[in-house]
Amino acid sequence: MSAKFGPAGNSDSFSKAHRSSVEAPEWIAGLGLDCYEYQCGKGVHVGEETARRVGERARQAGISLSLHAPYFINLANPDRSALEKTIGYISAACLVASQMGAGRVVIHSGALMKRSRREALDIARRSLRDVIAACDDQGFGHIALCPETMGKINQLGDLDEVLELCTLDERLIPCIDWGHLYARSLGADDGQEAFSRMLDRVEEVLGTERAARFHSHFSHIQFTPGGGEKCHRTFSDNDGYGPGWAPLAAEVARRGWSPTFICESAGTQAEDALTMKRIYEQYAANP
């Protein structure tokens, strides 16, 4: 088993020549990539016919699929009506994922809303239990939900918080966004020692089998000293943005793990994903 690589949504180079995401899986496979994360960040607005066509094209091209649920999901909101909306957003994302044949749906944890981190996490734990029960009731138990580490300091979703959420059910898989962790740590979570420490932590909490197949987002990130994440950058930006990819690639290859890496570079996500794959393959050949 080896790591998989692909883009979050469509690169600018794809969008200039193609009109529909239905064409994306074949295009991605032609680059030599392995996976594709369909983006529903602004809402789930995908018809069943389109979802099934994307899924069929992905199967033909050998591309594995995941889907990003709406960005505005907030598991840490204690209001019952807000939770019902959250359940609706995630259920809608799981429906489209199921129609596509996508095995994973990425979800945001939410904001602190002037609560302590512990209070917000306890609310999110209760909410996520209700989400899982609702998804099971609707026949989506085969879809893995992936709580994501977040980039702004005032958001719920540092690594330990996401791992604690994932202990609620063995089907939950962490989405470790390395750029977000780098941003919320103000650049501290970078380099071989940091990556090794964080991967050790994932393995300690979730066990080797689940840790080895974690979901992941990666891009270079610009951050602000007071708030964390500001914006995503590209590999061609030469202003010292992190985190570094090579030490993470080397550490994953050394462990022999098989995560899914989704590149979220700003407009060059497919091209940068291919760069990531080539660097990883160099380390995998000589771990």
Secondary structure, 3 states (H helix, E strand, C coil): CCCEEEEECCCHHHHHHCCCHHHHHHHHHHHCCCEEEEECCCCCCCCHHHHHHHHHHHHHHCCEEEEECCCCCCCCCCCHHHHHHHHHHHHHHHHHHHHHCCCEEEECCCECCCCCHHHHHHHHHHHHHHHHHHHHHCCCCCCEEEEECCCECCECCCHHHHHHHHCCCCCCCCEEEHHHHHHHCCCCCCCHHHHHHHHHHHHHHHCHHHHCCCEEEECCEEEECCCEEEEECCCCCCCCCECCCHHHHHHHHHHCCCCEEEECCCCCHHHHHHHHHHHHHHHHHCC
